[in-house]
Amino acid sequence: MEQKDHTDVQSAHRNPLLDVAAAVFSFAHSSNSSDELFIVDFGDRVSIGQLGGKPFTSDAKILEQAVLGVSARGQTALYDAVIEGLRHLELGSRERKALVIVSDGGDNASVHQYSEALALARSAHAVIYSIVLAGTSDEEENPRALERLCKDTGGIAFVPRPRQHISEVAEIIARDLREQYTLGYTPARSPTRNSFRKIMVQVAASGHSGLRVRTRTGYMASATMSSQPGDGGS
């Protein structure tokens, strides 16, 4: 299935900026020409990259220019950036949405708490992926926070292997997004307002016992909803 909407979120603090830029360049060139992309730059503060006055772009060159404008100073407001990125995604016109985070997983400057970012991720109709740039000795690093955000939304947290180029990981994410599909169902019981409902998807295919399904772990229900899509990847 064709992936419809995604974004890159990146951190320039404590991480090699060239690695971050390489990930974004590769991701942009591996995506579909009709995709809507944007950049969230986060250090001490969070800001949306300049895209010619537009909220999104399908032009890889414009995206690259926004990446080159990213600063590499200050602390890291990761959770604020996740929240801002998820909110900005709602402005997109594509049905399928994804947030791609490039960071070491550390946070030492956010106004928001991790619990707030997790709650919004669970309620958003978006898949979160992350590329964890390890290798610094900063005690604020917490890759498991990104792992939880990704797992709960049906995405993956990647930690590049030694000698594995970060652009290779970005291409894997772009390909994974194009191979997703959407399932929907109607709950047997009326949902309790603002409750988190767990879901599990199993696949039975003759001759394919090794098949595995990756989906979001659940969704936030509202009193007015009658059905909820569950995004998954093959």
Secondary structure, 3 states (H helix, E strand, C coil): CCCCCCEEEEECCCCCHHHHHHHHHHHHHHCCCCCCECEEEECCCEEECCCCCCCCECCHHHHHHHHHCCCCCCCCCHHHHHHHHHHHHCCCCCCCCEEEEEECCCCCCCCCCHHHHHHHHHHCCCEEEEEECCCCCCCCCCHHHHHHHHHHHCCCEECCCCCCCHHHHHHHHHHHHHCEEEEEECCCCCCCCCEEEECCCCCCCCCCCCCCCEECCEEEECCCCCCEEEEEEC
